[in-house]
Amino acid sequence: MKILVIGAGNMGAWFVESLCLEHEIAVFDIDKRRLRYFFNTHRFISFEQIDAFHPQMLINAVSLQHTVAAFNDVLPYLPEECILSDITSVKNGLQDYYRQLGRRFVSTHPMFGPTFASLKELKTQNAVIISESDEEGKRFFRDFYASLHLNIYEYTFAQHDKTMAYSLSVPFASTMVFAACMKHQEAPGTTFKKHLDIASGLLSENDYLLSEVLLNPYTLPQIEKIHDKLSALIEMIRTKDTRALHRFVGELRENVGGKEK
C-alpha cells in the first residue's frame, strides 16, 4: 500500500520506520530537518510532491491540537479514494469532522509513546480501533497492530473518550497533584522515586496533549471521584480513625486486585 505519514515527530517517525519495509511510504513535515534520517522512504516538503505520490492511505501523526488543520491543508492534494486516519488520544469532535467530509476514514489510538514505552518492545501495550471506521482501514490497522503483538480493542468514538477519561485522566491528574506538592529530598524512598519518574515522564509530554486529555468532556466526573476519596482520607487522618483507615486500605487492595492483609 502507498501510505503518506504527515508529521515526523516521535510517533510519526515510529510509523514510518515500522511500515517502510512492507509498504511504499512517504513522510511529510514542514520542518525538513526532521526528515534527514529516514531510509527506504520518500521525504516530502511540498504539497505538490504529495499530489504526485497519490497515496492510498494518510496517517495523520501531527500533534493533537493541529490534527484537523493538517487534514484541511493536505486534503486538496489527496485522491478521493485515499483513506484518512488519525491516532489522537482524544476523539472529541473528530466523528463530526469525518461525517462532514464524507470520506473514508479509520481512527485508532496506539496507547503508548516514547515517554513510557519502549517502541521496540510493545507486547504489554494496547491499541484501540474505532468501530465506526472504514472496514478496509480497520483491517489494515488490525493486522499491523497484531504484527507488533499489541492488545487490540475496538470502541465507538464515545466509548473511547469515556475510557480515556478513566485510564488517562485519573493517572494524569493524580500525578499532577503529586508534582504540585513535591519537594526535592536528598534521600527519597523507593516509592517516591517511582512517582517522581512517572511525574517527570508525564510533564515531558506536550502541554496541548495534557490539556486535551484533561478537558475531555468525560473527565470531570473522574476527577471529582479523586476529590471525594481524598476528602474522605483527609478526614480519617484528621480524626485518627484507624478502623476506617484499615477499611479504606482494604478497599484499595480489592480495587487493584491485591489480597487483604
CYANA upper distance limits for C-alpha pairs under 8 A (distance plus 0.5 A):
  1 MET  CA     23 HIS  CA      5.75
  1 MET  CA     24 GLU  CA      6.62
  1 MET  CA     56 GLN  CA      7.02
  1 MET  CA     57 MET  CA      8.22
  2 LYS  CA     23 HIS  CA      6.75
  2 LYS  CA     24 GLU  CA      5.28
  2 LYS  CA     25 ILE  CA      6.46
  2 LYS  CA     26 ALA  CA      8.34
  2 LYS  CA     54 HIS  CA      8.22
  2 LYS  CA     55 PRO  CA      5.51
  2 LYS  CA     56 GLN  CA      5.79
  2 LYS  CA     57 MET  CA      7.14
  3 ILE  CA     23 HIS  CA      7.65
  3 ILE  CA     24 GLU  CA      6.77
  3 ILE  CA     25 ILE  CA      5.48
  3 ILE  CA     26 ALA  CA      6.79
  3 ILE  CA     55 PRO  CA      5.90
  3 ILE  CA     56 GLN  CA      6.45
  3 ILE  CA     57 MET  CA      5.37
  3 ILE  CA     58 LEU  CA      6.35
  3 ILE  CA     59 ILE  CA      7.81
  4 LEU  CA     25 ILE  CA      6.41
  4 LEU  CA     26 ALA  CA      5.25
  4 LEU  CA     27 VAL  CA      6.18
  4 LEU  CA     28 PHE  CA      7.90
  4 LEU  CA     50 ILE  CA      8.42
  4 LEU  CA     55 PRO  CA      6.46
  4 LEU  CA     56 GLN  CA      8.46
  4 LEU  CA     57 MET  CA      6.78
  4 LEU  CA     58 LEU  CA      5.31
  4 LEU  CA     59 ILE  CA      6.66
  5 VAL  CA     12 GLY  CA      7.02
  5 VAL  CA     15 PHE  CA      8.11
  5 VAL  CA     16 VAL  CA      7.46
  5 VAL  CA     25 ILE  CA      7.98
  5 VAL  CA     26 ALA  CA      6.70
  5 VAL  CA     27 VAL  CA      5.21
  5 VAL  CA     28 PHE  CA      6.79
  5 VAL  CA     58 LEU  CA      6.41
  5 VAL  CA     59 ILE  CA      5.24
  5 VAL  CA     60 ASN  CA      6.55
  5 VAL  CA     61 ALA  CA      7.23
  6 ILE  CA     12 GLY  CA      7.52
  6 ILE  CA     27 VAL  CA      6.24
  6 ILE  CA     28 PHE  CA      5.25
  6 ILE  CA     29 ASP  CA      6.55
  6 ILE  CA     58 LEU  CA      7.97
  6 ILE  CA     59 ILE  CA      6.89
  6 ILE  CA     60 ASN  CA      5.73
  6 ILE  CA     61 ALA  CA      6.25
  6 ILE  CA     62 VAL  CA      6.99
  7 GLY  CA     12 GLY  CA      5.99
  7 GLY  CA     13 ALA  CA      8.39
  7 GLY  CA     27 VAL  CA      7.81
  7 GLY  CA     28 PHE  CA      6.67
  7 GLY  CA     29 ASP  CA      5.68
  7 GLY  CA     60 ASN  CA      7.34
  7 GLY  CA     61 ALA  CA      5.56
  7 GLY  CA     62 VAL  CA      5.03
  7 GLY  CA     63 SER  CA      8.36
  8 ALA  CA     12 GLY  CA      5.14
  8 ALA  CA     13 ALA  CA      5.54
  8 ALA  CA     27 VAL  CA      7.41
  8 ALA  CA     28 PHE  CA      7.50
  8 ALA  CA     29 ASP  CA      6.41
  8 ALA  CA     34 ARG  CA      6.57
  8 ALA  CA     35 LEU  CA      7.48
  8 ALA  CA     61 ALA  CA      7.92
  8 ALA  CA     62 VAL  CA      8.08
  9 GLY  CA     13 ALA  CA      6.28
  9 GLY  CA     34 ARG  CA      7.92
  9 GLY  CA     61 ALA  CA      8.15
  9 GLY  CA     62 VAL  CA      7.77
 10 ASN  CA     14 TRP  CA      6.74
 10 ASN  CA    113 GLY  CA      8.34
 10 ASN  CA    114 PRO  CA      7.45
 11 MET  CA     15 PHE  CA      6.78
 11 MET  CA     61 ALA  CA      7.01
 11 MET  CA    113 GLY  CA      7.49
 11 MET  CA    114 PRO  CA      8.39
 12 GLY  CA     16 VAL  CA      6.83
 12 GLY  CA     60 ASN  CA      8.49
 12 GLY  CA     61 ALA  CA      5.57
 12 GLY  CA     62 VAL  CA      7.84
 13 ALA  CA     17 GLU  CA      6.64
 14 TRP  CA     18 SER  CA      6.45
 14 TRP  CA    119 LEU  CA      8.14
 15 PHE  CA     19 LEU  CA      6.51
 16 VAL  CA     20 CYS  CA      6.21
 16 VAL  CA     25 ILE  CA      7.25
 16 VAL  CA     26 ALA  CA      8.33
 16 VAL  CA     27 VAL  CA      7.66
 16 VAL  CA     38 PHE  CA      8.44
 16 VAL  CA     41 THR  CA      8.19
 17 GLU  CA     21 LEU  CA      8.36
 17 GLU  CA     38 PHE  CA      8.02
 19 LEU  CA     23 HIS  CA      6.42
 19 LEU  CA     25 ILE  CA      7.67
 20 CYS  CA     24 GLU  CA      6.75
 20 CYS  CA     25 ILE  CA      6.01
 20 CYS  CA     40 ASN  CA      6.78
 20 CYS  CA     41 THR  CA      6.95
 21 LEU  CA     40 ASN  CA      7.88
 24 GLU  CA     41 THR  CA      7.69
 25 ILE  CA     40 ASN  CA      8.26
 25 ILE  CA     41 THR  CA      5.78
 25 ILE  CA     42 HIS  CA      6.78
 26 ALA  CA     41 THR  CA      5.97
 26 ALA  CA     42 HIS  CA      4.81
 26 ALA  CA     43 ARG  CA      6.29
 26 ALA  CA     44 PHE  CA      7.48
 27 VAL  CA     35 LEU  CA      8.19
 27 VAL  CA     41 THR  CA      7.63
 27 VAL  CA     42 HIS  CA      6.76
 27 VAL  CA     43 ARG  CA      5.72
 27 VAL  CA     44 PHE  CA      6.49
 28 PHE  CA     35 LEU  CA      8.47
 28 PHE  CA     43 ARG  CA      6.72
 28 PHE  CA     44 PHE  CA      5.21
 28 PHE  CA     45 ILE  CA      6.27
 28 PHE  CA     46 SER  CA      8.21
 29 ASP  CA     34 ARG  CA      7.72
 29 ASP  CA     35 LEU  CA      7.83
 29 ASP  CA     44 PHE  CA      7.48
 29 ASP  CA     45 ILE  CA      6.49
 30 ILE  CA     45 ILE  CA      6.38
 30 ILE  CA     46 SER  CA      8.41
 31 ASP  CA     35 LEU  CA      8.20
 31 ASP  CA     45 ILE  CA      8.30
 32 LYS  CA     36 ARG  CA      7.75
 32 LYS  CA     45 ILE  CA      6.97
 35 LEU  CA     43 ARG  CA      6.82
 38 PHE  CA     43 ARG  CA      8.42
 44 PHE  CA     49 GLN  CA      6.61
 44 PHE  CA     50 ILE  CA      7.60
 45 ILE  CA     49 GLN  CA      7.99
 46 SER  CA     50 ILE  CA      7.53
 47 PHE  CA     51 ASP  CA      6.89
 47 PHE  CA     74 VAL  CA      7.46
 47 PHE  CA     77 TYR  CA      7.10
 48 GLU  CA     52 ALA  CA      6.92
 48 GLU  CA     77 TYR  CA      7.77
 49 GLN  CA     53 PHE  CA      6.71
 50 ILE  CA     54 HIS  CA      7.07
 50 ILE  CA     55 PRO  CA      8.08
 50 ILE  CA     77 TYR  CA      6.80
 50 ILE  CA     78 LEU  CA      7.81
 51 ASP  CA     77 TYR  CA      5.20
 51 ASP  CA     78 LEU  CA      6.68
 51 ASP  CA     79 PRO  CA      8.48
 54 HIS  CA     78 LEU  CA      6.99
 54 HIS  CA     79 PRO  CA      6.78
 55 PRO  CA     78 LEU  CA      7.43
 55 PRO  CA     79 PRO  CA      7.75
 55 PRO  CA     82 CYS  CA      6.77
 56 GLN  CA     79 PRO  CA      8.26
 56 GLN  CA     81 GLU  CA      7.40
 56 GLN  CA     82 CYS  CA      4.95
 56 GLN  CA     83 ILE  CA      6.75
 57 MET  CA     82 CYS  CA      5.54
 57 MET  CA     83 ILE  CA      5.06
 57 MET  CA     84 LEU  CA      6.50
 57 MET  CA     85 SER  CA      7.89
 58 LEU  CA     82 CYS  CA      7.40
 58 LEU  CA     83 ILE  CA      6.69
 58 LEU  CA     84 LEU  CA      5.53
 58 LEU  CA     85 SER  CA      6.39
 59 ILE  CA     84 LEU  CA      7.11
 59 ILE  CA     85 SER  CA      5.45
 59 ILE  CA     86 ASP  CA      6.43
 59 ILE  CA     87 ILE  CA      8.25
 60 ASN  CA     67 THR  CA      7.33
 60 ASN  CA     70 ALA  CA      8.03
 60 ASN  CA     71 PHE  CA      7.85
 60 ASN  CA     84 LEU  CA      8.18
 60 ASN  CA     85 SER  CA      6.50
 60 ASN  CA     86 ASP  CA      5.47
 60 ASN  CA     87 ILE  CA      7.44
 61 ALA  CA     67 THR  CA      8.13
 61 ALA  CA     86 ASP  CA      7.17
 61 ALA  CA     87 ILE  CA      6.95
 61 ALA  CA     88 THR  CA      8.50
 62 VAL  CA     66 HIS  CA      6.82
 62 VAL  CA     67 THR  CA      6.42
 62 VAL  CA     70 ALA  CA      7.90
 63 SER  CA     67 THR  CA      6.89
 63 SER  CA    209 LEU  CA      8.24
 64 LEU  CA     88 THR  CA      6.56
 64 LEU  CA     89 SER  CA      8.28
 64 LEU  CA    208 TYR  CA      7.51
 64 LEU  CA    209 LEU  CA      6.80
 64 LEU  CA    212 GLU  CA      8.47
 65 GLN  CA    208 TYR  CA      6.90
 65 GLN  CA    209 LEU  CA      8.20
 66 HIS  CA     70 ALA  CA      6.47
 67 THR  CA     71 PHE  CA      6.87
 67 THR  CA     86 ASP  CA      8.19
 67 THR  CA     88 THR  CA      8.49
 68 VAL  CA     72 ASN  CA      6.74
 69 ALA  CA     73 ASP  CA      6.69
 70 ALA  CA     74 VAL  CA      6.82
 71 PHE  CA     75 LEU  CA      6.37
 72 ASN  CA     76 PRO  CA      8.30
 74 VAL  CA     78 LEU  CA      7.29
 78 LEU  CA     82 CYS  CA      6.97
 80 GLU  CA    103 ARG  CA      8.01
 81 GLU  CA    103 ARG  CA      8.33
 81 GLU  CA    104 ARG  CA      7.86
 82 CYS  CA    104 ARG  CA      7.79
 83 ILE  CA    103 ARG  CA      7.91
 83 ILE  CA    104 ARG  CA      5.58
 83 ILE  CA    105 PHE  CA      5.62
 83 ILE  CA    106 VAL  CA      7.58
 83 ILE  CA    137 GLY  CA      7.46
 84 LEU  CA    103 ARG  CA      8.11
 84 LEU  CA    104 ARG  CA      6.80
 84 LEU  CA    105 PHE  CA      4.95
 84 LEU  CA    106 VAL  CA      6.76
 85 SER  CA    105 PHE  CA      5.98
 85 SER  CA    106 VAL  CA      5.24
 85 SER  CA    107 SER  CA      5.83
 85 SER  CA    108 THR  CA      7.96
 86 ASP  CA    106 VAL  CA      7.49
 86 ASP  CA    107 SER  CA      5.62
 86 ASP  CA    108 THR  CA      6.80
 86 ASP  CA    109 HIS  CA      8.38
 87 ILE  CA    107 SER  CA      6.77
 87 ILE  CA    108 THR  CA      5.52
 87 ILE  CA    109 HIS  CA      5.26
 87 ILE  CA    110 PRO  CA      7.19
 88 THR  CA    107 SER  CA      8.45
 88 THR  CA    108 THR  CA      7.74
 88 THR  CA    109 HIS  CA      6.41
 89 SER  CA    109 HIS  CA      6.34
 89 SER  CA    111 MET  CA      8.10
 89 SER  CA    164 MET  CA      8.17
 89 SER  CA    213 VAL  CA      7.89
 90 VAL  CA    160 HIS  CA      8.36
 90 VAL  CA    161 ASP  CA      6.49
 90 VAL  CA    164 MET  CA      7.86
 90 VAL  CA    212 GLU  CA      7.47
 90 VAL  CA    213 VAL  CA      6.90
 90 VAL  CA    216 ASN  CA      7.44
 91 LYS  CA     95 GLN  CA      7.78
 91 LYS  CA    157 PHE  CA      6.88
 91 LYS  CA    160 HIS  CA      7.99
 91 LYS  CA    161 ASP  CA      6.87
 92 ASN  CA    157 PHE  CA      8.33
 92 ASN  CA    161 ASP  CA      7.63
 92 ASN  CA    216 ASN  CA      7.68
 92 ASN  CA    217 PRO  CA      8.39
 93 GLY  CA     97 TYR  CA      6.84
 94 LEU  CA     98 TYR  CA      6.59
 95 GLN  CA     99 ARG  CA      6.67
 95 GLN  CA    157 PHE  CA      7.40
 96 ASP  CA    100 GLN  CA      6.64
 97 TYR  CA    101 LEU  CA      6.89
 98 TYR  CA    102 GLY  CA      6.78
 98 TYR  CA    103 ARG  CA      7.28
 98 TYR  CA    105 PHE  CA      7.61
 99 ARG  CA    103 ARG  CA      8.12
104 ARG  CA    133 SER  CA      8.17
104 ARG  CA    134 ASP  CA      6.36
105 PHE  CA    133 SER  CA      6.22
105 PHE  CA    134 ASP  CA      6.11
105 PHE  CA    137 GLY  CA      7.43
106 VAL  CA    129 ILE  CA      8.28
106 VAL  CA    130 ILE  CA      7.62
106 VAL  CA    132 GLU  CA      8.45
106 VAL  CA    133 SER  CA      4.99
106 VAL  CA    134 ASP  CA      6.15
106 VAL  CA    137 GLY  CA      5.77
106 VAL  CA    138 LYS  CA      6.73
107 SER  CA    129 ILE  CA      6.74
107 SER  CA    130 ILE  CA      5.95
107 SER  CA    133 SER  CA      6.75
108 THR  CA    127 ALA  CA      7.73
108 THR  CA    128 VAL  CA      5.95
108 THR  CA    129 ILE  CA      4.88
108 THR  CA    130 ILE  CA      6.32
108 THR  CA    141 PHE  CA      8.42
109 HIS  CA    127 ALA  CA      6.07
109 HIS  CA    128 VAL  CA      5.47
109 HIS  CA    129 ILE  CA      7.03
110 PRO  CA    126 ASN  CA      6.98
110 PRO  CA    127 ALA  CA      4.78
110 PRO  CA    128 VAL  CA      6.85
111 MET  CA    125 GLN  CA      7.34
111 MET  CA    126 ASN  CA      5.93
111 MET  CA    127 ALA  CA      5.81
111 MET  CA    128 VAL  CA      7.90
112 PHE  CA    116 PHE  CA      7.44
112 PHE  CA    117 ALA  CA      6.43
112 PHE  CA    125 GLN  CA      7.08
112 PHE  CA    126 ASN  CA      7.76
113 GLY  CA    117 ALA  CA      6.18
113 GLY  CA    118 SER  CA      8.29
113 GLY  CA    119 LEU  CA      7.63
114 PRO  CA    118 SER  CA      7.01
114 PRO  CA    119 LEU  CA      7.10
115 THR  CA    201 GLY  CA      6.13
115 THR  CA    202 LEU  CA      7.95
115 THR  CA    204 SER  CA      8.07
115 THR  CA    205 GLU  CA      8.08
116 PHE  CA    201 GLY  CA      7.37
117 ALA  CA    121 GLU  CA      8.32
117 ALA  CA    122 LEU  CA      7.87
117 ALA  CA    125 GLN  CA      8.45
118 SER  CA    122 LEU  CA      7.21
122 LEU  CA    148 LEU  CA      7.09
122 LEU  CA    149 HIS  CA      7.27
122 LEU  CA    150 LEU  CA      6.68
123 LYS  CA    148 LEU  CA      7.51
123 LYS  CA    149 HIS  CA      5.59
123 LYS  CA    150 LEU  CA      5.89
123 LYS  CA    151 ASN  CA      8.01
124 THR  CA    150 LEU  CA      7.31
124 THR  CA    151 ASN  CA      7.85
125 GLN  CA    150 LEU  CA      6.06
125 GLN  CA    151 ASN  CA      6.81
126 ASN  CA    150 LEU  CA      5.85
126 ASN  CA    151 ASN  CA      5.10
126 ASN  CA    152 ILE  CA      6.42
126 ASN  CA    153 TYR  CA      8.10
127 ALA  CA    145 TYR  CA      7.78
127 ALA  CA    150 LEU  CA      7.01
127 ALA  CA    151 ASN  CA      6.69
127 ALA  CA    152 ILE  CA      5.51
127 ALA  CA    153 TYR  CA      6.80
128 VAL  CA    152 ILE  CA      6.30
128 VAL  CA    153 TYR  CA      5.27
128 VAL  CA    154 GLU  CA      6.07
128 VAL  CA    155 TYR  CA      7.34
128 VAL  CA    160 HIS  CA      8.31
129 ILE  CA    133 SER  CA      8.42
129 ILE  CA    138 LYS  CA      7.35
129 ILE  CA    141 PHE  CA      8.21
129 ILE  CA    142 ARG  CA      8.21
129 ILE  CA    152 ILE  CA      7.84
129 ILE  CA    153 TYR  CA      6.74
129 ILE  CA    154 GLU  CA      5.32
129 ILE  CA    155 TYR  CA      6.94
130 ILE  CA    154 GLU  CA      6.18
130 ILE  CA    155 TYR  CA      5.63
130 ILE  CA    156 THR  CA      5.75
130 ILE  CA    157 PHE  CA      6.55
130 ILE  CA    160 HIS  CA      8.06
131 SER  CA    138 LYS  CA      8.47
131 SER  CA    154 GLU  CA      6.26
131 SER  CA    155 TYR  CA      6.06
131 SER  CA    156 THR  CA      5.60
131 SER  CA    157 PHE  CA      8.08
132 GLU  CA    156 THR  CA      6.84
132 GLU  CA    157 PHE  CA      8.00
133 SER  CA    137 GLY  CA      7.41
133 SER  CA    138 LYS  CA      6.90
134 ASP  CA    138 LYS  CA      6.65
135 GLU  CA    139 ARG  CA      6.62
136 GLU  CA    140 PHE  CA      6.76
137 GLY  CA    141 PHE  CA      6.93
138 LYS  CA    142 ARG  CA      6.38
139 ARG  CA    143 ASP  CA      6.63
140 PHE  CA    144 PHE  CA      6.66
141 PHE  CA    145 TYR  CA      6.33
142 ARG  CA    146 ALA  CA      6.44
142 ARG  CA    152 ILE  CA      7.86
143 ASP  CA    147 SER  CA      6.66
144 PHE  CA    148 LEU  CA      7.36
145 TYR  CA    149 HIS  CA      7.06
145 TYR  CA    150 LEU  CA      6.09
145 TYR  CA    151 ASN  CA      8.46
145 TYR  CA    152 ILE  CA      7.73
146 ALA  CA    150 LEU  CA      6.17
146 ALA  CA    151 ASN  CA      8.01
146 ALA  CA    152 ILE  CA      7.91
155 TYR  CA    159 GLN  CA      6.00
155 TYR  CA    160 HIS  CA      6.01
156 THR  CA    160 HIS  CA      6.53
157 PHE  CA    161 ASP  CA      7.06
158 ALA  CA    162 LYS  CA      6.71
159 GLN  CA    163 THR  CA      6.56
160 HIS  CA    164 MET  CA      6.62
161 ASP  CA    165 ALA  CA      6.58
161 ASP  CA    216 ASN  CA      7.61
161 ASP  CA    218 TYR  CA      7.43
162 LYS  CA    166 TYR  CA      7.37
162 LYS  CA    218 TYR  CA      6.12
162 LYS  CA    219 THR  CA      8.29
163 THR  CA    167 SER  CA      6.60
164 MET  CA    168 LEU  CA      5.67
164 MET  CA    169 SER  CA      7.25
164 MET  CA    213 VAL  CA      8.22
165 ALA  CA    169 SER  CA      5.47
165 ALA  CA    170 VAL  CA      7.57
165 ALA  CA    213 VAL  CA      7.77
165 ALA  CA    214 LEU  CA      8.16
165 ALA  CA    216 ASN  CA      7.13
165 ALA  CA    218 TYR  CA      6.05
165 ALA  CA    219 THR  CA      5.13
165 ALA  CA    222 GLN  CA      7.39
166 TYR  CA    170 VAL  CA      6.02
166 TYR  CA    219 THR  CA      7.69
166 TYR  CA    222 GLN  CA      6.84
167 SER  CA    171 PRO  CA      7.48
168 LEU  CA    172 PHE  CA      6.46
168 LEU  CA    213 VAL  CA      7.52
169 SER  CA    173 ALA  CA      6.37
169 SER  CA    213 VAL  CA      6.67
169 SER  CA    214 LEU  CA      6.16
169 SER  CA    219 THR  CA      6.73
169 SER  CA    222 GLN  CA      8.00
169 SER  CA    223 ILE  CA      8.01
170 VAL  CA    174 SER  CA      6.57
170 VAL  CA    222 GLN  CA      7.01
170 VAL  CA    223 ILE  CA      6.94
170 VAL  CA    226 ILE  CA      8.21
171 PRO  CA    175 THR  CA      6.42
172 PHE  CA    176 MET  CA      6.67
172 PHE  CA    202 LEU  CA      7.89
172 PHE  CA    210 LEU  CA      8.34
172 PHE  CA    214 LEU  CA      8.37
173 ALA  CA    177 VAL  CA      6.76
173 ALA  CA    214 LEU  CA      8.26
173 ALA  CA    223 ILE  CA      7.67
174 SER  CA    178 PHE  CA      6.88
174 SER  CA    226 ILE  CA      8.40
175 THR  CA    179 ALA  CA      6.69
175 THR  CA    195 HIS  CA      8.06
175 THR  CA    198 ILE  CA      7.88
175 THR  CA    199 ALA  CA      6.24
175 THR  CA    202 LEU  CA      8.36
176 MET  CA    180 ALA  CA      6.53
176 MET  CA    199 ALA  CA      7.62
177 VAL  CA    181 CYS  CA      6.88
178 PHE  CA    182 MET  CA      6.47
178 PHE  CA    195 HIS  CA      8.37
178 PHE  CA    199 ALA  CA      8.25
179 ALA  CA    196 LEU  CA      8.28
179 ALA  CA    199 ALA  CA      6.90
188 PRO  CA    192 PHE  CA      6.50
188 PRO  CA    193 LYS  CA      6.94
189 GLY  CA    193 LYS  CA      6.78
190 THR  CA    194 LYS  CA      6.83
191 THR  CA    195 HIS  CA      6.78
192 PHE  CA    196 LEU  CA      6.52
193 LYS  CA    197 ASP  CA      6.69
194 LYS  CA    198 ILE  CA      6.89
195 HIS  CA    199 ALA  CA      6.60
196 LEU  CA    200 SER  CA      6.55
197 ASP  CA    201 GLY  CA      6.69
198 ILE  CA    202 LEU  CA      6.63
199 ALA  CA    203 LEU  CA      6.56
200 SER  CA    204 SER  CA      6.79
201 GLY  CA    205 GLU  CA      7.58
205 GLU  CA    209 LEU  CA      7.45
205 GLU  CA    210 LEU  CA      7.56
206 ASN  CA    210 LEU  CA      7.04
207 ASP  CA    211 SER  CA      6.66
208 TYR  CA    212 GLU  CA      6.42
209 LEU  CA    213 VAL  CA      6.66
210 LEU  CA    214 LEU  CA      6.75
211 SER  CA    215 LEU  CA      6.34
212 GLU  CA    216 ASN  CA      6.53
213 VAL  CA    219 THR  CA      8.29
214 LEU  CA    219 THR  CA      6.57
214 LEU  CA    220 LEU  CA      8.46
215 LEU  CA    219 THR  CA      7.06
215 LEU  CA    220 LEU  CA      8.41
218 TYR  CA    222 GLN  CA      8.07
219 THR  CA    223 ILE  CA      6.89
220 LEU  CA    224 GLU  CA      6.60
221 PRO  CA    225 LYS  CA      6.90
222 GLN  CA    226 ILE  CA      7.28
223 ILE  CA    227 HIS  CA      6.95
224 GLU  CA    228 ASP  CA      6.69
225 LYS  CA    229 LYS  CA      6.65
226 ILE  CA    230 LEU  CA      6.51
227 HIS  CA    231 SER  CA      6.58
228 ASP  CA    232 ALA  CA      6.82
229 LYS  CA    233 LEU  CA      6.72
230 LEU  CA    234 ILE  CA      6.60
231 SER  CA    235 GLU  CA      6.85
232 ALA  CA    236 MET  CA      6.90
233 LEU  CA    237 ILE  CA      6.81
233 LEU  CA    245 LEU  CA      8.05
234 ILE  CA    238 ARG  CA      6.52
235 GLU  CA    239 THR  CA      6.56
236 MET  CA    240 LYS  CA      6.23
236 MET  CA    241 ASP  CA      5.57
236 MET  CA    242 THR  CA      7.98
236 MET  CA    244 ALA  CA      7.12
236 MET  CA    245 LEU  CA      6.68
237 ILE  CA    241 ASP  CA      7.12
237 ILE  CA    245 LEU  CA      8.40
241 ASP  CA    245 LEU  CA      6.71
242 THR  CA    246 HIS  CA      6.61
243 ARG  CA    247 ARG  CA      6.79
244 ALA  CA    248 PHE  CA      6.59
245 LEU  CA    249 VAL  CA      6.68
246 HIS  CA    250 GLY  CA      6.67
247 ARG  CA    251 GLU  CA      6.79
248 PHE  CA    252 LEU  CA      6.84
249 VAL  CA    253 ARG  CA      6.81
250 GLY  CA    254 GLU  CA      6.92
250 GLY  CA    260 GLU  CA      6.04
250 GLY  CA    261 LYS  CA      8.21
251 GLU  CA    255 ASN  CA      6.70
252 LEU  CA    256 VAL  CA      6.86
253 ARG  CA    257 GLY  CA      6.51
253 ARG  CA    258 GLY  CA      5.17
253 ARG  CA    259 LYS  CA      6.56
253 ARG  CA    260 GLU  CA      6.66
254 GLU  CA    258 GLY  CA      6.11
254 GLU  CA    259 LYS  CA      7.15
254 GLU  CA    260 GLU  CA      7.75
